[in-house]
Structures are given as structure tokens and as C-alpha cells.
């Protein structure tokens, strides 16, 4: 499970995760890129719902006065 946060101005995104969770997230990003190469484009959403391959946590890990939770992360890839 990873936590994705944004600052109040939406100028910075912060991802909190253990090394194992980061590797799993990287595997998912790699899979998205491969699907995009095969199909021409691919989009995947990560949410706090259990069962998601990379589950998002909903508790702020950083300073709650500066950051808020991103509840849905969409990764999109397409060829050229």
C-alpha cells in the first residue's frame, strides 16, 4: 500500500511507501507501459479499494497542514 499526497497548491506530489511497495508500484508502471506499446494506449487507476494491485492508503503521512490525500491515481500512457 502506498500513500499519494499533494500539497495545497498542487505543485508537489509525494509518494510514501516501503521499498517493497515501491518495487510493486514500479512493476505496475512497467506493465502499463507494455500494454500501451501493444495496444497503442493504456490507462489504469489506483484507488483505496482493497483488491487493487497497488492499494492507496487514505491517511496523510506528511504534515496534514501542508498535504492532502490523493484518493485516485490515474496513470495513462500512449504511443507518440
N, CA and C of each residue as an Amber inpcrd file, in Angstrom:
protein
   240
   0.8270000  -1.1680000   0.0000000   0.0000000   0.0000000   0.0000000
   0.8820000   1.2450000   0.0000000   0.5120000   2.1800000  -0.8120000
   1.2610000   3.4260000  -0.8920000   0.3420000   4.5840000  -0.5360000
   0.9350000   5.6870000  -0.1620000   0.1800000   6.9100000   0.0930000
   0.6360000   7.9500000  -0.9150000  -0.3210000   8.5460000  -1.6140000
  -0.0310000   9.6160000  -2.5620000  -0.6590000  10.8820000  -1.9940000
   0.1800000  11.9090000  -1.8320000  -0.2770000  13.1780000  -1.2770000
   0.0720000  14.3150000  -2.2330000  -0.7120000  15.3900000  -2.1270000
  -0.4130000  16.6030000  -2.8950000  -0.3910000  17.7720000  -1.9250000
   0.4170000  18.7620000  -2.2600000   0.4270000  19.9520000  -1.4060000
  -0.7940000  20.8070000  -1.7200000  -1.0470000  21.8020000  -0.9000000
  -2.2640000  22.6120000  -1.0200000  -2.3590000  23.3530000  -2.3470000
  -1.2360000  23.6380000  -2.9730000  -1.2350000  24.3330000  -4.2640000
  -1.1740000  23.3680000  -5.4470000  -1.1000000  22.0690000  -5.1570000
  -0.9880000  21.0320000  -6.1840000   0.2610000  21.2210000  -7.0460000
   1.3220000  21.7110000  -6.4320000   2.5980000  21.8730000  -7.1270000
   3.5370000  20.7110000  -6.8440000   3.2180000  19.9130000  -5.8340000
   4.0950000  18.8160000  -5.4580000   3.2590000  17.5760000  -5.1370000
   3.7180000  16.4450000  -5.6280000   3.1340000  15.1470000  -5.3070000
   4.1900000  14.3780000  -4.5130000   3.7520000  13.7510000  -3.4190000
   4.6540000  12.9710000  -2.5780000   4.0990000  11.5520000  -2.4870000
   4.9590000  10.5600000  -2.7050000   4.5670000   9.1550000  -2.5690000
   5.3240000   8.5690000  -1.3910000   4.5800000   7.9940000  -0.4560000
   5.1630000   7.3140000   0.6980000   4.9640000   5.8150000   0.5060000
   6.0340000   5.0480000   0.6650000   5.9380000   3.6000000   0.5220000
   7.2080000   2.9430000   1.0570000   7.0830000   1.6760000   1.3910000
   8.2580000   0.8990000   1.7710000   9.0060000   0.5340000   0.4910000
  10.2490000   0.0810000   0.5930000  10.9670000  -0.3430000  -0.6150000
  10.2200000  -1.4440000  -1.3870000   9.6200000  -2.3780000  -0.6810000
   8.8790000  -3.4540000  -1.3520000   7.6690000  -2.8840000  -2.0820000
   6.9590000  -1.9680000  -1.4430000   5.7940000  -1.3500000  -2.0760000
   6.1930000  -0.5360000  -3.3010000   7.3320000   0.1380000  -3.2340000
   7.8090000   0.8900000  -4.4030000   8.1410000  -0.0370000  -5.5590000
   8.7450000  -1.1720000  -5.2590000   9.0600000  -2.1310000  -6.3300000
   7.7810000  -2.6580000  -6.9670000   6.7670000  -2.9500000  -6.1590000
   5.4890000  -3.4220000  -6.7040000   4.8410000  -2.3380000  -7.5650000
   4.9060000  -1.1010000  -7.1170000   4.3740000   0.0170000  -7.8970000
   5.1270000   0.1390000  -9.2210000   6.4360000   0.0020000  -9.1720000
   7.2470000   0.0640000 -10.3940000   6.8620000  -1.0540000 -11.3670000
   6.5800000  -2.2430000 -10.8430000   6.1400000  -3.3540000 -11.7010000
   4.8310000  -2.9990000 -12.4000000   3.9220000  -2.3630000 -11.6500000
   2.6480000  -1.9610000 -12.2420000   2.8440000  -0.9020000 -13.3240000
   3.7390000   0.0500000 -13.0850000   4.0350000   1.0690000 -14.0960000
   4.6260000   0.4270000 -15.3440000   5.5160000  -0.5490000 -15.1520000
   6.1160000  -1.2580000 -16.2850000   5.0350000  -1.9870000 -17.0850000
   4.1030000  -2.6310000 -16.3740000   3.0200000  -3.3470000 -17.0470000
   2.1410000  -2.3850000 -17.8520000   1.8760000  -1.2090000 -17.3080000
   1.0970000  -0.2050000 -18.0410000   1.8190000   0.2000000 -19.3200000
   3.1240000   0.3910000 -19.2330000   3.8870000   0.7810000 -20.4290000
   3.8710000  -0.3210000 -21.4840000   3.9610000  -1.5740000 -21.0520000
   3.9240000  -2.6850000 -22.0090000   2.5610000  -2.7870000 -22.6900000
   1.4840000  -2.6240000 -21.9320000   0.1410000  -2.6660000 -22.5110000
  -0.0470000  -1.5220000 -23.5050000   0.4900000  -0.3590000 -23.1930000
   0.3830000   0.7810000 -24.1040000   1.1360000   0.5040000 -25.4020000
   2.2810000  -0.1380000 -25.2990000   3.0360000  -0.4760000 -26.5160000
   2.2630000  -1.4590000 -27.3820000   1.5810000  -2.4090000 -26.7700000
   0.8160000  -3.4080000 -27.5300000  -0.4730000  -2.8300000 -28.1200000
  -1.1780000  -2.0320000 -27.3380000  -2.4980000  -1.5400000 -27.7360000
  -2.4850000  -0.1280000 -28.3190000  -1.3670000   0.5910000 -28.1540000
  -1.3090000   1.9740000 -28.6080000  -1.5670000   2.9590000 -27.4810000
  -2.3350000   2.5140000 -26.4690000  -2.5630000   3.3330000 -25.2800000
  -3.1050000   2.4430000 -24.1690000  -2.9270000   2.8890000 -22.9440000
  -3.4590000   2.1510000 -21.7940000  -3.5670000   3.1000000 -20.6100000
  -4.6100000   2.9000000 -19.8210000  -4.8360000   3.7160000 -18.6290000
  -5.2160000   2.7880000 -17.4820000  -4.6890000   3.0800000 -16.3050000
  -5.0260000   2.2930000 -15.1240000  -5.1980000   3.2180000 -13.9340000
  -6.1850000   2.8950000 -13.0990000  -6.4340000   3.6950000 -11.9080000
  -6.0780000   2.8990000 -10.6610000  -5.5020000   3.5960000  -9.6930000
  -5.2030000   3.0280000  -8.3880000  -6.0850000   3.7540000  -7.3820000
  -6.7240000   3.0120000  -6.5020000  -7.6650000   3.5730000  -5.5340000
  -7.4490000   2.9470000  -4.1590000  -8.1310000   3.4700000  -3.1360000
  -8.0190000   2.8900000  -1.7990000  -8.7670000   1.5650000  -1.6440000
  -9.4900000   1.1290000  -2.6530000 -10.2650000  -0.1080000  -2.5430000
  -9.3360000  -1.3100000  -2.4040000  -9.6740000  -2.1980000  -1.4850000
  -8.8760000  -3.4140000  -1.3480000  -9.0690000  -4.2630000  -2.5940000
  -8.0580000  -5.0120000  -2.9220000  -8.0860000  -5.8030000  -4.1390000
  -7.3710000  -5.1240000  -5.2970000  -7.1340000  -3.8340000  -5.1670000
  -6.3620000  -3.1120000  -6.1610000  -4.9230000  -3.6400000  -6.0970000
  -4.2680000  -3.7890000  -7.2350000  -2.9180000  -4.3520000  -7.2320000
  -1.9560000  -3.5020000  -6.4220000  -2.1070000  -2.2140000  -6.4810000
  -1.3720000  -1.2970000  -5.6080000  -2.4430000  -0.4700000  -4.9190000
  -2.6490000  -0.7420000  -3.6530000  -3.7160000  -0.0740000  -2.9080000
  -3.2130000   1.2330000  -2.3180000  -4.0170000   2.2830000  -2.4480000
  -3.6690000   3.5810000  -1.8870000  -4.1900000   3.6840000  -0.4640000
  -3.3690000   4.1940000   0.4270000  -3.8050000   4.4660000   1.7920000
  -4.4790000   5.8210000   1.8450000  -5.3150000   6.0290000   2.8440000
  -6.0590000   7.2820000   2.9320000  -5.6820000   8.1090000   4.1620000
  -4.5640000   7.7940000   4.7880000  -4.1070000   8.5620000   5.9410000
  -2.8610000   9.3600000   5.5350000  -2.8970000  10.6670000   5.7910000
  -1.7720000  11.5370000   5.4530000  -0.5310000  11.0900000   6.2330000
   0.5770000  10.9120000   5.5270000   1.8410000  10.5220000   6.1490000
   2.7120000  11.7450000   6.4340000   2.5500000  12.7920000   5.6200000
   3.3040000  14.0290000   5.8000000   2.5680000  14.9690000   6.7440000
   2.9270000  16.2280000   6.7040000   2.3170000  17.2500000   7.5450000
   0.8920000  17.5240000   7.0500000  -0.1370000  17.1960000   7.8410000
  -1.5180000  17.3850000   7.3780000  -1.8970000  18.8490000   7.1420000
  -1.0870000  19.7710000   7.6340000  -1.3550000  21.1900000   7.3540000
  -0.8880000  21.5650000   5.9590000   0.0160000  20.7700000   5.3850000
   0.5680000  21.0700000   4.0600000   0.0590000  20.1310000   2.9690000
  -0.3100000  18.9030000   3.3440000  -0.6260000  17.8820000   2.3450000
  -2.0160000  17.3020000   2.5410000  -2.5950000  16.8530000   1.4500000
  -3.8570000  16.1240000   1.4940000  -3.7160000  14.8690000   0.6320000
  -4.5860000  13.9320000   0.8730000  -4.5370000  12.6270000   0.2080000
  -5.0660000  12.7220000  -1.2230000  -4.4100000  12.0040000  -2.1240000
  -4.9260000  11.7820000  -3.4740000  -5.6660000  10.4520000  -3.3990000
  -6.9660000  10.4760000  -3.6340000  -7.7840000   9.2760000  -3.4570000
  -7.8650000   8.4070000  -4.7030000  -7.4960000   8.9660000  -5.8350000
  -7.4830000   8.1910000  -7.0740000  -6.2910000   8.6440000  -7.8970000
  -5.4490000   7.6960000  -8.2610000  -4.2760000   7.9760000  -9.0840000
  -4.4800000   7.2920000 -10.4320000  -4.4800000   8.0710000 -11.4920000
  -4.6490000   7.5240000 -12.8400000  -3.3280000   7.6610000 -13.5770000
  -2.8600000   6.5410000 -14.1170000  -1.6550000   6.5110000 -14.9270000
  -2.0900000   6.2270000 -16.3560000  -1.6830000   7.0810000 -17.2740000
  -2.0660000   6.9460000 -18.6700000  -0.8110000   6.9640000 -19.5400000
  -0.7940000   6.0750000 -20.5250000   0.3320000   6.0150000 -21.4430000
  -0.1840000   5.7700000 -22.8590000   0.4430000   6.4350000 -23.8150000
   0.0920000   6.1860000 -25.2150000   1.3240000   6.3910000 -26.0780000
   1.3050000   5.7570000 -27.2210000   2.4130000   5.8850000 -28.1620000
   2.3870000   7.2520000 -28.8010000   3.6050000   7.7890000 -29.0160000
   3.8360000   9.0460000 -29.6870000   2.7310000   9.9690000 -29.6970000
